[in-house]
Amino acid sequence: MNKDVKTKRSAVRSILVSQPAPVSENSPYLTLAKKYNLTIDFRPFIEIEPTSLNEFRKQKVTILDHTAVIFTSRNAVDHFFRLCEESKIEMPLTMKYFCVSEQTANYLQKYIAVRKRKVFIGEKTAEDLIQVLKKYKEEKYIFPCSNVRKDAIPNFLKENGYQYTEAIIYKTVAGDLSDLANINYDIIVFFSPSGVDSLFHNFPAFEQKDTRIAAFGPTTAQAVRDSGLILDIEAPLPNMPSMTGALELYIKGENNV
């Protein structure tokens, strides 16, 4: 995944997006590819491994000792209810659910009748959900998460004396990218620090050379910089909230269109 050194960067013709391919034909990435005649490939850089029931039991977490669950992703929802099923645990009607976004809350309907439950929803980010949690300090929370997770919510709970238990219910690991060893892209797009780690896990001797690096989110951008890479494209920004918008602005400048 290295490129030859050039005195001047060439126009952008190819992009590798480190996420699964979009399901919708209306994806802004596909629109971008068609508009600027680009090759855009999608490839997850990380994989999700479930925590086995035996591994979960070793954490000595008793789900029903809690009165509320905090969900920050659909992966967390899936693996939490998987473990409940494997443990033969039926969630009581009194259990409260605190979800980082409406999308995550809607996803709960896959497992429970949401209209019969107490569901509390943040607007979008962990910081939004924290504002909701501030109103319910009396609950006993369980925070199901990955072995790789953001610090905002657990730090808030700990620093403010909340009763909570963190439970690792799935693991985020580097995917196998060996088939990309001899494939070059003009831009690689990252969405998490784990994606950056996966790049160097697969290619320890990776050199950026004239490959541009794009990052979504401040923690991802910092991970790019910490790894010694040059960050060329960053989102979201106040005037550029989406990754595709940031990519398009960059491509216009590089390709003189």
C-alpha positions in Angstrom: 0.0 0.0 0.0 2.9 2.3 -0.7 3.4 4.6 -3.6 6.4 5.8 -5.5 7.8 9.2 -4.5 6.8 11.9 -7.0 7.9 15.5 -7.3 4.3 16.5 -7.5 1.1 14.7 -6.3 -1.0 13.4 -9.1 -4.8 14.1 -9.4 -7.0 12.0 -7.1 -8.3 9.0 -9.0 -8.7 6.3 -6.3 -10.0 6.2 -2.7 -10.0 3.5 -0.1 -12.7 3.9 2.5 -12.0 1.8 5.6 -15.7 0.9 6.1 -18.1 -1.7 4.7 -19.6 -0.9 1.3 -22.8 1.2 1.5 -26.1 -0.7 1.1 -27.9 2.2 -0.5 -27.4 3.1 -4.2 -27.9 6.7 -3.0 -24.7 6.7 -1.0 -22.8 10.1 -1.2 -19.6 8.1 -1.9 -21.1 6.6 -5.0 -22.3 10.0 -6.1 -18.8 11.4 -5.6 -17.3 8.5 -7.6 -19.6 9.1 -10.5 -19.3 12.9 -10.4 -15.4 12.9 -10.5 -14.8 9.6 -12.3 -13.2 8.0 -9.2 -12.5 4.5 -8.2 -13.8 4.2 -4.6 -13.3 0.9 -2.8 -14.7 -0.1 0.6 -12.9 -2.3 3.0 -13.4 -2.6 6.8 -10.0 -2.3 8.5 -11.4 -3.7 11.8 -13.4 -6.8 12.7 -15.8 -7.5 15.6 -15.3 -10.7 17.6 -17.9 -11.7 20.2 -17.0 -12.2 23.8 -18.0 -15.8 24.6 -20.3 -16.5 27.5 -17.4 -18.0 29.5 -15.3 -14.9 28.9 -18.2 -12.8 30.0 -18.8 -14.8 33.2 -15.1 -14.3 34.1 -15.9 -10.6 34.4 -18.3 -11.4 37.2 -21.0 -9.1 35.9 -24.5 -9.8 37.0 -26.8 -8.1 34.4 -29.9 -8.2 36.5 -28.2 -6.4 39.4 -28.6 -3.2 37.3 -31.5 -1.0 36.6 -30.4 0.6 33.4 -28.3 -0.2 30.3 -26.2 2.4 28.3 -26.0 1.6 24.6 -23.6 3.6 22.3 -23.8 1.4 19.2 -25.8 -1.3 17.4 -22.9 -3.7 18.0 -23.4 -3.2 21.7 -27.1 -3.9 21.4 -26.6 -7.1 19.4 -23.9 -8.6 21.6 -25.6 -7.6 24.9 -28.9 -9.4 23.9 -26.9 -12.3 22.5 -25.3 -12.8 25.9 -28.7 -12.4 27.6 -30.1 -15.1 25.4 -27.1 -17.4 26.0 -27.4 -16.8 29.7 -31.2 -17.4 29.6 -31.8 -13.9 31.0 -35.1 -12.1 30.2 -34.9 -8.4 30.6 -37.5 -7.1 33.1 -40.0 -4.5 32.0 -38.6 -2.1 34.6 -35.1 -2.0 32.9 -34.3 1.4 31.5 -32.3 1.9 28.3 -30.1 5.0 27.6 -29.2 5.2 23.9 -26.7 7.5 22.3 -29.0 8.3 19.4 -32.4 7.8 18.0 -30.9 5.4 15.4 -29.6 3.2 18.2 -32.9 3.4 20.1 -34.8 2.3 17.0 -32.5 -0.6 16.6 -33.6 -1.8 20.1 -36.9 -2.8 18.5 -35.1 -5.9 17.1 -35.0 -7.3 20.6 -37.7 -5.5 22.7 -41.0 -3.8 22.3 -39.7 -0.2 22.7 -43.1 1.3 23.3 -43.5 -0.7 26.5 -40.1 0.2 27.8 -38.4 3.2 29.3 -36.0 4.4 26.7 -34.0 7.7 27.0 -32.2 9.1 24.0 -29.3 11.4 23.4 -29.2 13.6 20.3 -26.1 12.0 18.6 -22.9 12.1 20.6 -21.7 10.7 23.9 -21.6 14.2 25.3 -25.3 14.6 24.4 -26.2 11.4 26.2 -24.2 12.5 29.3 -26.7 15.4 29.5 -29.5 12.9 29.8 -27.6 10.7 32.3 -27.2 13.7 34.6 -31.0 13.5 35.3 -30.8 9.9 36.4 -28.0 9.5 38.9 -29.9 7.1 41.1 -29.8 4.2 38.5 -27.4 1.3 38.6 -26.0 1.3 35.1 -24.4 -1.4 33.1 -22.3 -0.2 30.2 -21.8 -2.9 27.6 -18.9 -2.1 25.3 -15.9 -3.2 23.2 -12.4 -3.7 24.5 -11.7 -0.5 22.5 -14.1 2.3 23.5 -14.2 6.0 24.0 -13.6 7.4 27.5 -16.3 10.1 27.7 -19.2 8.1 29.3 -17.2 5.9 31.7 -15.1 8.8 32.8 -18.3 10.8 33.5 -19.9 8.0 35.5 -16.8 7.5 37.6 -16.0 11.1 38.2 -19.5 11.9 39.3 -20.0 8.9 41.7 -22.5 6.9 39.6 -23.1 3.2 40.3 -22.0 1.5 37.1 -20.4 -1.6 35.8 -18.4 -1.8 32.5 -18.8 -5.1 30.6 -16.8 -6.0 27.6 -19.2 -7.9 25.4 -17.3 -7.8 22.1 -13.8 -7.1 20.8 -12.5 -4.9 18.1 -9.5 -6.4 16.3 -7.5 -5.7 13.2 -8.8 -7.2 10.0 -6.6 -9.1 7.5 -5.6 -6.6 4.8 -2.8 -8.7 3.3 -4.4 -8.8 -0.1 -4.0 -5.0 -0.3 -0.2 -5.1 0.0 0.4 -4.3 -3.7 -2.6 -2.0 -4.3 -2.1 1.7 -4.2 -4.7 4.4 -3.5 -4.5 8.2 -3.7 -6.5 8.6 -0.5 -7.1 6.3 2.5 -10.1 7.3 4.7 -10.1 6.4 8.4 -13.0 6.5 10.8 -11.5 5.3 14.1 -8.1 5.0 15.8 -8.5 1.2 15.6 -8.5 1.6 11.8 -5.2 3.4 11.9 -3.8 0.7 14.3 -5.0 -2.0 11.8 -3.0 -0.3 9.0 0.2 -0.6 10.9 -0.7 -4.0 12.3 -0.9 -5.3 8.7 1.9 -3.2 7.2 4.4 -2.3 10.0 6.7 -0.7 7.4 4.0 1.4 5.8 5.3 4.7 4.4 2.8 7.4 3.4 4.9 9.0 0.6 2.3 10.7 -1.6 -0.8 8.9 -0.3 -3.2 11.3 1.2 -4.8 10.5 4.5 -8.3 11.5 5.5 -9.8 11.1 9.0 -13.3 11.5 10.5 -13.5 12.7 14.1 -11.0 14.3 16.4 -9.8 11.1 18.0 -9.1 9.5 14.6 -7.3 12.6 13.4 -5.1 12.5 16.5 -4.4 8.9 16.0 -3.2 9.6 12.4 -0.9 12.3 13.7 0.4 10.2 16.6 1.3 7.4 14.1 3.5 9.9 12.2 1.3 10.2 9.2 0.4 13.6 7.6 -3.3 14.3 7.8 -4.5 15.9 4.6 -8.3 15.8 5.0 -10.2 16.2 8.2 -13.9 16.1 9.0 -16.2 17.1 10.6 -15.4 20.8 10.6 -17.8 23.7 11.2 -18.1 24.4 7.4 -17.6 20.7 6.4 -19.7 18.3 8.5 -19.4 15.2 6.3 -16.5 13.1 5.1 -17.7 13.1 1.6 -18.0 16.9 1.6 -14.4 17.2 2.8 -13.3 14.8 0.2 -15.1 16.7 -2.6 -13.6 20.0 -1.5 -10.1 18.5 -1.5 -10.6 16.7 -4.9 -11.8 20.0 -6.5 -8.5 21.6 -5.5 -6.2 18.7 -6.4 -7.9 17.9 -9.7 -8.5 21.5 -10.7 -12.2 21.0 -11.3 
